[in-house]
């Protein structure tokens, strides 16, 4: 994984679980998968260079998030955030 709020996380391919607990003992559990780095094979209609960049990225991110029962949703988010130039972590730091 490239980075998370400025820190590199050396995650290997596999399944992960994150548990977060706040000061009131509320727990949130999140499961995610780390997959091999791969360039998605988008349908031709989503790689059309005549589309505006923002439109093409939004369509690609939406398509990608729906693949394999959401398995690519985090990658989809990362691609959209990279296009926008900042992640939630960067916005919160401002």
C-alpha positions in Angstrom: 0.0 0.0 0.0 1.4 3.3 -1.0 0.6 5.4 2.0 -2.0 6.2 4.6 -2.0 9.7 6.0 1.6 10.1 5.0 2.8 6.8 6.5 3.9 3.8 4.4 2.1 0.6 5.3 3.9 -2.5 4.1 0.8 -4.6 3.6 1.1 -7.9 1.9 -1.6 -9.5 -0.3 -4.2 -11.0 2.0 -7.3 -10.3 4.1 -7.2 -7.8 6.9 -9.4 -6.7 9.7 -9.3 -3.3 11.5 -11.0 -2.7 14.8 -11.4 0.9 16.0 -12.6 1.9 19.5 -13.4 5.4 20.6 -13.3 6.9 24.1 -16.9 5.8 24.7 -16.0 2.2 23.9 -17.9 2.2 20.6 -16.3 -0.4 18.3 -16.2 -0.3 14.5 -14.9 -3.3 12.5 -13.8 -3.1 8.9 -12.6 -5.9 6.7 -10.6 -5.4 3.5 -8.4 -7.3 1.0 -5.1 -6.3 -0.3 -4.7 -7.6 -3.9 -1.8 -7.8 -6.3 -1.1 -4.5 -8.1 -2.8 -4.7 -11.4 -4.1 -2.3 -14.0 -7.8 -2.8 -14.4 -9.0 -3.9 -17.9 -11.6 -1.2 -18.3 -14.2 -1.5 -21.1 -13.3 0.6 -24.1 -16.1 3.0 -23.5 -14.4 4.0 -20.2 -11.0 4.7 -21.8 -12.4 7.0 -24.5 -9.9 10.0 -24.6 -12.7 12.3 -25.9 -14.3 12.2 -22.4 -13.2 14.9 -20.0 -10.7 13.7 -17.5 -13.0 14.2 -14.5 -15.8 12.3 -16.3 -13.6 9.4 -17.4 -12.1 9.0 -13.9 -15.5 9.2 -12.2 -16.9 6.5 -14.6 -13.8 4.3 -14.2 -13.9 4.6 -10.4 -17.7 3.7 -10.3 -17.2 0.7 -12.6 -14.2 -0.5 -10.6 -15.9 -0.2 -7.3 -18.6 -2.6 -8.5 -16.3 -5.3 -9.7 -15.9 -8.6 -7.8 -18.5 -7.7 -5.1 -16.7 -4.5 -4.2 -13.3 -6.0 -3.9 -11.8 -3.1 -5.8 -13.6 -0.3 -4.0 -10.6 0.9 -2.1 -8.5 1.0 -5.3 -11.4 2.9 -6.8 -11.3 5.5 -4.0 -7.5 5.8 -4.3 -7.7 6.5 -8.1 -10.4 9.1 -7.6 -8.5 10.8 -4.7 -5.3 10.8 -6.7 -7.1 12.6 -9.5 -8.6 15.2 -7.1 -5.1 15.6 -5.7 -5.8 14.9 -2.1 -7.2 12.3 0.2 -9.4 12.6 3.3 -6.3 12.6 5.4 -4.9 15.6 3.5 -8.1 17.5 3.7 -8.4 17.0 7.5 -4.8 18.3 8.0 -5.6 21.6 6.4 
